[in-house]
């Protein structure tokens, strides 16, 4: 009896300890998910240059630090040498003034729509949009201190985590592969190599594509500024380039940010907004016609419907972060499924009896 009670108490204690470890791991991953993903992006971006420097006898960690310092110097130099019309401008608009400007612009748009389409006179979308924007702005200002502190913390954590990913990533991978049974050793090596190659190529291609989209957006808005007023060219171009990481909805998010900034913060006429939208459309067309086919020629092999579905799932689970990592995760799962299926077929063929002669 005592032995049975002792065994049951030991099992309960073991279960509680394992449950506590699992909860702790989930909470830790949730907290560190953003810097881990960002550090992975940085590590994959620097990997080709690190490999080239490693072949010349340099340690991986030292190569990463040199590349990180060089990237910072290049970024500061480009910002310092940028033309005056492309530099970041100060935002000197209060929240109350922004709300009034946004409401005035929306009322003008609503009046034009009502004149052209009387059926929509009963829909007062100006007040609805203004109330929604006001609520979002209030929440943003309330959460701003926390967002700033999280941004600074992640800014410090990302290069720190990326450094150890670059320095110890390969040794950690070898230790993981060493734990795999011999029966699945070759399959695991092929799987990890394919995942690393696909994700690395995709992320590096997307980052290069987004940089070129930001540059194209900057040039297009610079041309548009000769005809209509276009402030904050650098800020809007960087946002459009960053949001381009999100397939399909990214360009809409960048254009929406710029349009809201023009209407609410500056109270610009609709001609400036139309100039911004035309510049964004031109940059998007250049991206689809020239940049994406050239940079992403060896993209992950996913059906467009699959991409749309995984984006919906990722957005529902993790928000913007889910939209960013949905395609790499789906590509990894596809590679795992293919390799497991291929290994199953090979083992099945090996176990089949030889045909009688």
Phi, psi and omega in degrees: 000312178298321179296319179295318178296321179295319178296318181293320179294323178295319178295318179297317179297318178297318179297317180297318180296316179295320178296319178296320178296319180296315179298318179297319180294319180295315180296319179296316179296322179296321181288319186264008185296316181297307178296329178294316178295315179297320178294324176296319177301314181296317181297316179294325180295321183274350189303312180301317179293324179295318178297318179297318179289328178293325177294339177270008175099006182268143176292151183296318180296317178296319178298319179297316180297320178295317179294321179295316178295319179295321178297318178297318179295317180297318180296315179296320180296317179296320178294323181288327183267000182294144176301155185300324182286348180256359183279161180290128180256157181282144175261111183247044182243134178278164181294321180294315178298322179296318180296319180293317179295318179298317181295320180297317179295317180294324177296322177294317179295318179297321179294319179296318179295320180295324178292322182277324183231088183299339182295339181262013182294329182283348181265107180267074185287340179298312179293325179295312180295320181295319178296318178296316179296321178296318178296318178296319179295320178297316178296322180295316180294327178290323181270359186299315179301317178294322178295319180295315180296319178296321179296316180296318179297315178294325179297328177278325183285324187300306178295329178295312179292319180297325179300312181287331173298316181290317185286317187248004184297317183290320178295322177295321178295320178296323179293321179294317180295327180295336179279348183282137177301153183301333182296328183247014185295309182295319179298319180294318178299313180297318181298311180296322179294317180293318179297314180298318181293316182291312182293317179299314179296320180294311183294317179295319178296318180294320180293319176295318178299315181295323177296317179291325176295318177299318178295318178296318177298320179296317179294317180296319178290327175297321176292318180295333181293343175286343183250319178226157182292127182226085176281170177053044181297316183294313182299311182294322179295319178295318179296318179296321177293320180292316181290342177294346174299333181270115182298148173072298187270348182301309179300324178294321179295317179295315179294321178295321177298313181295318180296317178296322178295318180294318185284314187275313186278326185249342182062036183285157176291167182295339178298323177293321178295317178297321176298319177296315181295321178295319178296320179294319178297319178297317178296322179293321178294318177298322179297312183290326185275319189243309191289305184299313178298328182282317186277323186253040180293333178248054183285169176297140185273084179234139177293144179305324178294321177297318178300315180297318181293317181291331175293319177297314180296314180297320179294322179291323184279315189232010178069222182297321178299322177295324176295326182286321186259000185298313184292314175301320179294317179297320178296321178295316179297324178295317178297317179299315179298318180296316182291321178296318179294317178297320179294322178297318180295319179295318179292325179293320177295321181294329182274351179289139180293147179293142179295139180287140180262000000 
